[in-house]
Amino acid sequence: MHRRGVGAGAIAKKKLAEAKYKERGTVLAEDQLAQMSKQLDMFKSNLEEFASKHKQEIRKNPEFRVQFQDMCATIGVDPLASGKGFWSEMLGVGDFYYELGVQIIEVCLALKHRNGGLITLEELHQQVLKGRGKFAQDVSQDDLIRAIKKLKALGTGFGIIPVGGTYLIQSVPAELNMDHTVVLQLAEKNGYVT
Amino acid sequence: MDRFLWTSGLLEINETLVIQQRGVRIYDGEEKIKFDAGTLLLSTHRLIWRDQKNHECCMAIPLSQIVFIEEQAAGIGKSAKIVVHLHPAPPNKEPGPFQSSKNSYIKLSFKEHGQIEFYRRLSEEMTQRRWENMPVSQSLQTNRGPQPGRIRAVGIVGIERKLEEKRKETDKNISEAFEDLSKLMVKAKEMVELSKSIANKIKDKQGDITEDETIRFKSYLLSMGIANPVTRETYGSGTQYHMQLAKQLAGMLQAPLEERGGIMSLTEVYCLVNRARGMELLSPEDLVNACKMLEALKLPLRLRVFDSGVMVIELQSHKEEEMVASALETVSEKGSLTSEEFAKLVGMSVLLAKER
């Protein structure tokens, strides 16, 4: 009989081959991790070089920031994902946007009693610029939108609603259910104000 | 509006450009006039407006004509404006777009923003009054209507050239920056591809890859800002960094939480923590990932997510006491309660009620 692949012997052989392949696969992954580590170091120094030449450009030029963000998005990289990321650390983009996030939250909180948590992008822009003072970096509306998109991760119900040619920014969840009411009640009882 | 005079828009000797802004419309008092889209330039001596569509239509007002300026905030559908109050026109004023006007003020509407910065610079120039120290000769201000004027002294051409060079230099810097950025992105893309292939290998071999290797991999992804396609039950998408962060947060938030009744929204925490850090701030995602690990690391705080999506940090201890106290109260009021009755009364699951 010359039929292949049939019979206990063949099956056992196949299993052995699979196991060996898996083992090799593990080794392959390790190799790739090592390769990634090396490439990461190289990338880091490329980024450092870029930063030494063009860090100012990113800080001062809102249009350049837009280009930069778009390029990152195209290749599948989020430079704002973490303060520990290379982009944040070396280009300083992180601190810029995270601080902007704090300023946006503060403006929204301060004005909530007046506008019920809805504010136009224009007014938000003005108020943020006012709060930042004369000597701070210029901040564009695009910057605000990106900062707000990141804030959504905090589960705060920040919404960006297109309206006419511009946007409304919503800083409170649209509907309150029992859970939220419980939080508010606890807040009232314990004397802290949102 | 009758204070403006026609000009070629070229700067004189000793006159320097301070700031310029596109997309500016001029109002004569409260009235809209035909000059609705132009570039506004502020120099040390004048306020110049040039039509965006017809560059030969260019007019200016000497800064010395300005009495004071005001800001008008933007509203819905309205751009921010600067109101410029003017002295009456001098009798020997050169010709301009309007012979006479009933208004002694104009408004500049910034349709493409830039009002705040422009106002700041204009205020500065009004304070410093540099035009008084650097006179430009009167004759050079003259121009016949929108036609380009006669050839000026060499100085003017020199200044124009310098401005042009500066513009080219800035452009060159930007294009160099873009070129470098593109090259960088190509390399970043390689990293993304590599990480995808590794992620696939890991998915295929859940169990064959060590915990260490997975953690290493996750930290690489974090550095590059690549989204994590592999989630392991133990620590979710957290890394060593997030573990450390979680411990730091536990230490940092104990006191503030106690001050606030044991519970704080994640937004509050974000502001508190980042204001305290000052530099090397946390991203919202960093905070969330760290908080997700609080319970797993048996720290005295925990993250709680309500149905509405609101996320809070609360002290473990505080919650229990409160709940136990209220449960005790409820039970003693009623004399006795089965866990089912209790559950219905308080509105929680029977499982939890049983625990209580």
Contacts between the chains, C-beta under 8 A, distances in Angstrom:
chain1	res1	chain2	res2	distance
A	22	B	205	7.0
A	22	B	208	6.5
A	25	B	201	6.7
A	25	B	204	7.4
A	25	B	205	6.4
A	25	B	208	7.5
A	26	B	205	6.6
A	26	B	208	5.2
A	26	B	209	7.0
A	28	B	201	7.0
A	29	B	198	6.4
A	29	B	201	4.5
A	29	B	202	6.9
A	29	B	205	7.2
A	29	B	209	6.2
A	29	B	213	7.3
A	30	B	213	7.0
A	32	B	194	7.0
A	32	B	197	6.8
A	32	B	198	5.1
A	32	B	201	7.0
A	33	B	198	6.5
A	33	B	213	6.0
A	33	B	216	6.3
A	33	B	217	6.3
A	33	B	220	8.0
A	35	B	194	7.1
A	36	B	191	7.5
A	36	B	194	5.4
A	36	B	195	6.7
A	36	B	198	6.4
A	36	B	217	7.7
A	36	B	220	5.7
A	37	B	216	7.8
A	37	B	220	7.0
A	39	B	190	7.1
A	39	B	191	6.2
A	39	B	194	6.6
A	40	B	191	7.0
A	40	B	220	5.7
A	40	B	223	6.5
A	40	B	224	7.2
A	42	B	187	7.8
A	43	B	187	5.7
A	43	B	188	6.8
A	43	B	191	5.9
A	43	B	224	7.5
A	44	B	223	7.7
A	46	B	184	6.0
A	46	B	187	5.8
A	47	B	184	6.7
A	50	B	180	5.5
A	50	B	181	7.1
A	50	B	184	5.2
A	53	B	176	7.9
A	53	B	177	7.5
A	53	B	180	6.6
A	54	B	177	4.5
A	54	B	180	6.3
A	54	B	181	7.3
A	57	B	173	7.1
A	57	B	174	7.0
A	57	B	177	4.7
A	61	B	174	7.4
A	64	B	174	6.8
A	64	B	177	6.5
A	64	B	178	7.8
A	67	B	178	6.8
A	67	B	181	7.2
A	68	B	181	6.4
A	71	B	181	6.5
A	71	B	182	7.4
A	71	B	185	4.9
A	72	B	185	7.5
A	72	B	188	7.6
A	72	B	225	7.3
A	74	B	185	7.8
A	75	B	185	5.9
A	75	B	188	5.7
A	75	B	189	4.3
A	75	B	192	5.7
A	76	B	189	7.9
A	76	B	192	4.9
A	76	B	226	6.6
A	76	B	227	7.4
A	77	B	188	5.6
A	77	B	192	6.4
A	77	B	224	6.3
A	77	B	225	4.8
A	77	B	226	6.0
A	78	B	225	4.6
A	78	B	226	7.7
A	78	B	227	6.8
A	79	B	225	5.2
A	80	B	225	7.5
A	80	B	283	6.0
A	81	B	222	7.4
A	81	B	225	4.6
A	81	B	227	7.4
A	81	B	283	6.3
A	81	B	285	5.5
A	82	B	222	5.3
A	82	B	225	6.9
A	82	B	241	7.8
A	82	B	283	5.2
A	82	B	285	6.2
A	82	B	286	5.1
A	83	B	280	6.1
A	83	B	281	5.6
A	83	B	282	5.1
A	83	B	283	5.1
A	83	B	286	5.5
A	84	B	222	5.8
A	84	B	223	7.0
A	84	B	241	5.1
A	84	B	286	7.0
A	85	B	222	6.3
A	85	B	223	5.7
A	85	B	224	6.9
A	85	B	225	4.5
A	86	B	223	5.2
A	86	B	224	6.6
A	86	B	225	7.5
A	87	B	225	5.8
A	88	B	283	7.3
A	89	B	280	7.9
A	94	B	281	6.5
A	94	B	283	6.4
A	95	B	279	6.4
A	95	B	280	7.1
A	95	B	281	5.1
A	98	B	274	6.0
A	98	B	281	3.9
A	98	B	282	6.7
A	98	B	283	5.7
A	98	B	284	7.6
A	99	B	274	6.9
A	99	B	281	6.1
A	101	B	270	7.1
A	101	B	274	7.8
A	101	B	284	6.7
A	102	B	270	7.0
A	102	B	271	5.0
A	102	B	274	5.2
A	102	B	275	6.5
A	105	B	267	5.6
A	105	B	270	7.1
A	105	B	271	5.6
A	106	B	271	6.7
A	120	B	76	5.9
A	122	B	74	4.9
A	122	B	76	7.6
A	123	B	74	7.3
A	125	B	113	7.8
A	126	B	73	6.3
A	126	B	74	6.4
A	126	B	80	7.3
A	126	B	116	7.5
A	129	B	116	5.5
A	134	B	120	6.3
A	138	B	117	7.1
A	141	B	113	7.8
A	150	B	283	6.6
A	150	B	284	5.1
A	150	B	285	7.4
A	151	B	267	7.7
A	151	B	270	7.9
A	151	B	284	5.6
A	152	B	284	7.7
A	153	B	283	8.0
A	153	B	284	4.1
A	153	B	285	5.0
A	153	B	287	7.9
A	153	B	288	5.3
A	154	B	266	4.5
A	154	B	267	5.4
A	154	B	270	5.7
A	154	B	284	5.0
A	154	B	287	7.0
A	154	B	288	6.7
A	154	B	311	6.4
A	155	B	266	5.9
A	155	B	288	7.7
A	155	B	305	6.5
A	155	B	309	5.1
A	155	B	310	6.1
A	155	B	311	3.5
A	156	B	265	7.1
A	156	B	266	6.9
A	156	B	267	4.6
A	156	B	310	7.4
A	156	B	311	7.6
A	157	B	308	7.6
A	157	B	309	6.1
A	157	B	310	7.1
A	164	B	77	7.5
A	173	B	308	5.1
A	173	B	309	6.1
A	173	B	310	6.4
A	175	B	308	7.0
A	176	B	308	6.8
A	177	B	306	7.9
A	177	B	307	5.8
A	177	B	308	5.3
A	178	B	347	7.8
A	179	B	306	3.7
A	179	B	307	5.0
A	179	B	308	5.8
A	179	B	310	7.3
A	180	B	306	6.0
A	180	B	308	4.5
A	180	B	310	5.6
A	182	B	306	8.0
A	183	B	263	7.1
A	183	B	265	7.7
A	183	B	306	6.8
A	183	B	310	6.3
A	183	B	312	6.5
A	186	B	261	6.4
A	186	B	263	6.0
A	187	B	261	7.2
A	187	B	263	7.6
A	189	B	261	7.0
A	190	B	260	6.6
A	190	B	261	2.5
A	190	B	262	7.4
A	190	B	263	7.6
A	191	B	261	6.9
A	192	B	259	7.6
A	192	B	260	4.0
A	192	B	261	5.9
A	192	B	264	7.8
A	194	B	265	6.5
A	194	B	268	7.5
